[in-house]
């Protein structure tokens, strides 16, 4: 755990404790379990968004992807009576394919991630609304996928929501991928300096496209979770703005939009903090309309504080570098270099 | 002689460890064409930056109209009437000719609204373009103009600010023969109107045609001045060279072995109409000399799979190899130590350890999971072998000095199995001590059978380190020199495209 994550964790604890002191209901089991469920729901796709942001890109299409995959999923289960394992596979594949298409457009055809995924946002939403003629799709009274529904929205271990447990599992797997595997190392290298990565023989296009594919796949998983959370999909509003929650969580968790920075733990903590803030608005009786404003303010302050700390670190490094070359750089301009050699030139 | 326009007296400019300019004096008269020549790194560009007010000299005065200045500011330079036609043209392609000419000094209408008066600007630019004999109008988009035409726009811009001296830095490097002639006519016309031109070029033929006087720089000093009637190729080349070169050469332990890398008829995207033929044996250091932009870096990039190979092939030990990407090249044992280590050699924000293993990480992983211990051991091994001065392999590469950074780049390749290595300006910006370590390392690699191509613009390095020297000129190899033929004179002749008598037949 680095300093950034430690700071974020501390912030999370402090905010929780203060909120709990003002209104003990915050720390009630019911509220905490509800919170865990929301963190699970929003964390799953924030992980994918984080990977994309580490490549230096962005994925704006997630919310619309939920709507499109969601209506297809519900339709497969209800209208077409497809067995739920097949429908699940179809949705996951759908997410992977959409991610792959975006990845190819960005790497092979050299389009900007913002534009590709913005068009994705518009196209998927439009497709979902056209497909359903803008009508809400939901489950009837039959239990088309009771098993899956119970898995996705229920709890197996000690009342802890399965969504939260799934998030922890995915986070652990992706932590290994990002922080221990060759692919993870390449991802950071590509995000920090794509040119140098290419000059080291890394297939940078493959690395970047894979991040979009993983993000698409996780969007598929999140679609299923959200469908069983709401039990219906209204194509014009389902998942609206959710990509922004993911971006906010990743940025709050230490990902830089310039790429090459961030961690899985950070993204999870970022998601948790966002959900705690939303919850706190409710529990403290702050007008619900201020919800977004509170979130925006906290992100703004968080990123600002982080930048100041980084700048301080850079200055320190620069000073250390100056000390190393001091014998040379302290010569005023115009004075001929001394013949004596300094130590570090041997 | 005509009246003196301005004068530089005893100008020096030192950077830590380097004297870029050393006591340079220069006088420019009204309406003269002054040729300025010198090798790469002789100080021409620094001198021009001093004149343009971009670089502050460490010592000396700039005398303009009887007043002494310790330095010029950019606006003083402009007021003095100094204008530049840059090597890389500084024009806005998305704007039209008139807007470019008046960029930053737009004619305005509409009072407080400050709207741009395009009509007036166009009307003002038209006569300038006519005077230069340009066949495009002021409302042409710069994007649609050729390089030669863009130069005319730059000159029009200079005329529009009543420039009294126009500095042209390698103006003909991308021009065709007829465009070059046209430019020389324009220069003659400028001169007739009393405007001085400082003409910087490696093309001695053009200097012969247009210059009234030639000043030669070498190692930051003025080493000579030739009046118009004293101009000759031989005289200019003699002044440009003539240092005592220290012998750096360590002979190879054994004669070069058979086999190695053969580049046959290679066509790069930088020079699609030229073919490159070049061979380097195992155990040999081949110096690759030439002027900046002669196609040396493009060659290395193509051989390493960065740029596409448009034609020809690369063979190692007579077997053709496919280098569609750097990954392919690395698989074949072809490595490149690139020119810009900060941008392409290293990921500066990553630790030394991760930089060293970046290209070979799969070798230190099982089932795609990195084995931290073996990775670190390899990095430590390279740090020790290359004597990189760092407390720990966890330090970010950005904290290292230039020499140590370059060694990390080397460590990345040496931890693998090189067969052919390209070094592009391997010692640029590196202190003397680290330089000699890198030379020793290249020799050690060669003695182990690696074929080495060293691209260098440092004459001392080319002549001192190489076993053979190939010289490139405008996208092709203009000649190959064996050690007994090594001399600055020979390298420079080939670099400016004048074949040596003995090499001429082979180069054709």
Contacts between the chains, C-beta under 8 A, distances in Angstrom:
chain1	res1	chain2	res2	distance
A	176	B	369	7.2
A	180	B	369	5.4
A	180	B	370	6.1
A	181	B	365	7.5
A	181	B	368	4.9
A	181	B	369	5.4
A	181	B	370	6.6
A	182	B	361	4.9
A	182	B	362	5.7
A	182	B	365	4.9
A	182	B	368	5.0
A	182	B	369	7.6
A	182	B	370	6.0
A	183	B	368	6.4
A	185	B	354	6.5
A	185	B	358	7.7
A	185	B	361	5.9
A	185	B	370	6.5
A	186	B	361	7.5
A	188	B	350	7.2
A	189	B	347	5.1
A	189	B	350	6.6
A	189	B	354	7.6
A	189	B	358	6.0
A	192	B	347	4.9
A	192	B	348	7.8
A	192	B	349	5.3
A	192	B	350	6.6
A	193	B	343	7.4
A	193	B	346	7.8
A	193	B	347	4.5
A	193	B	348	7.1
A	193	B	349	7.8
A	195	B	343	5.8
A	195	B	344	4.9
A	196	B	343	6.9
A	196	B	344	5.3
A	196	B	345	6.5
A	196	B	346	5.9
A	196	B	347	4.9
A	196	B	358	7.8
A	197	B	347	6.8
A	197	B	358	7.3
A	198	B	306	7.1
A	198	B	326	6.0
A	199	B	304	7.8
A	199	B	306	7.0
A	199	B	326	6.1
A	199	B	336	6.9
A	199	B	338	5.8
A	199	B	344	4.6
A	199	B	345	6.9
A	200	B	326	7.3
A	200	B	358	4.3
A	200	B	359	4.1
A	200	B	412	6.8
A	201	B	325	7.7
A	201	B	326	4.5
A	201	B	327	4.4
A	201	B	329	7.4
A	201	B	330	4.0
A	201	B	331	8.0
A	201	B	359	5.0
A	202	B	327	7.5
A	202	B	358	7.3
A	202	B	359	7.7
A	203	B	325	7.1
A	203	B	327	6.0
A	260	B	349	6.7
A	317	B	398	7.5
A	317	B	399	6.3
A	320	B	399	6.9
A	321	B	399	6.1
A	324	B	401	7.1
A	325	B	16	8.0
A	325	B	401	7.0
A	328	B	16	4.8
A	328	B	17	6.6
A	329	B	16	6.1
A	331	B	16	6.8
A	333	B	14	6.7
A	333	B	56	7.9
A	333	B	58	5.0
A	334	B	12	7.4
A	334	B	14	6.7
A	334	B	58	3.9
A	334	B	59	5.4
A	335	B	14	7.9
A	336	B	14	7.0
A	336	B	19	7.8
A	337	B	14	7.3
A	337	B	16	7.1
A	337	B	17	5.9
A	341	B	433	7.6
A	344	B	389	6.4
A	344	B	401	6.6
A	345	B	431	4.8
A	345	B	432	6.9
A	345	B	433	4.4
A	345	B	434	7.4
A	346	B	433	5.3
